[in-house]
């Protein structure tokens, strides 16, 4: 169980490193990861990066599912004793994954305060 959580952490770290080093943005659209790249990035670079990020995210989603399956087995076999020792890292992984996306929402919300109410309603409609 612990190994699965460590692998989750490594994949989240990799996604975060890509986000910071390549100046890309991760957006969540219909439960899937979308990638927004800078205009200066070539199509070939963007395609390669998209495949890398997609593979990392799929692997991470598999690790999340694997952990959930192990939790069910732990509850059935060991009264959730093992899961209790891993809870903090699981919670931290979930938080860090969500933060990959939430930072963009926070930036948009901060910018909205300078708009009139009519403009905000237009922005919300566009979002």
N, C-alpha and C positions, 0 to 999 in steps of 0.2 A: 504494500500500500504506500509506504514511504517513498519507494523508488518511483512510483507513478507521479507522486506529487513533485518530486525533484525534477522529473522530466517535464512536467507542466511548467515549472518555474523557469527552466532553461529555455523553453520555447517562447514563453512570454518575454523573457529577457532578450531573445533574438529579435522578436517582433519590435520591441521597444527600441533596440539598437538600430534596426533598419529605419524606423520612423525618425529617429533623431539624426542619424548619419546621412540619410538620403533625402531629408526634408520632404517626406511624404505624409499624407494624412490618411488615417483609417476611418472609414465611415461604415456604419452598420445599416444595411438595406435589406429588409425582409429576411432577417435572421442570418444574413451572410455578410462577409467582409468585403467591402469595396475599397479600392485604393485610388487616391488622388495624388498624382505626381506633379512636380513643378514643370512649367512650360519649357524650361531649359533641357529637360531630359529627352533623349531621342526615343523614338518609338521602339527601337530594338531594346534599349535599356529598360524602358517601361514594361515591355512584354516579359523580359527576363525576370525583372523584379516582381511582377505580378504573379508569375509562376512560382517563384520562391516563397512569396508571402502566402499564396494560396496553399502551397504544400505545408508550410509551417502551421497555418491556421487549421487545416484539416487534421494534421497530426495532433494538434492541441485539442481539438474537439474530440478526437478519439480518446485521448488521455482523460478528458473530463468524463466521458462515458465509461471508460474503464474504471475510473475511480468510483463512480456511482454504482457500478456492478459489484465492485469489491466491498463497498459500504453495505450493500444488501446481504452479501455473503457473511460479512462480519457480524451484522445484526443477528443473522440466523444462527451462526455457529458460536459466536463469542460474546453475545450480548453487547455489542458495540464497544467493547473495551479497547480494541485497537484503534478504532476511528476517533475516539476521544483524544488519543495522543497526537493525532494528525490534524485535528480541527483547525488550529491556528494557521498552519501552512495552507490548508484548503481555502480558508476564508481569505487569506492574503493573496493567493493566486486568483481567486474570483475578483477581488477588488482591483488588482493590477491589470487584469484583462479588461475589465470595464473601463478603467482609466485610459486605456489606449484610445477609446472612442469619446469619452465624456469631456476630455479637454477641448475638443472642437465645439461641443455644445456650449460649454462655459464661455468660450471666446465669443460665440455668436450672441449669447445672452448679454454679455457685457456691452457689445456694440449696439444692441437694440435700445439701450437707455438713452442714446442721443437722438433717436428718431421720434417723430410725433406719433400719436396713437394711430392715425390713419396709415402711416408708413409701417408701423409695427404689424398691423393687421395684414398688410400686403406681404411683408416678410414672412409672417407665419404661414400664410397661404402658399407662398413659394416653397417653404420648407416642407 
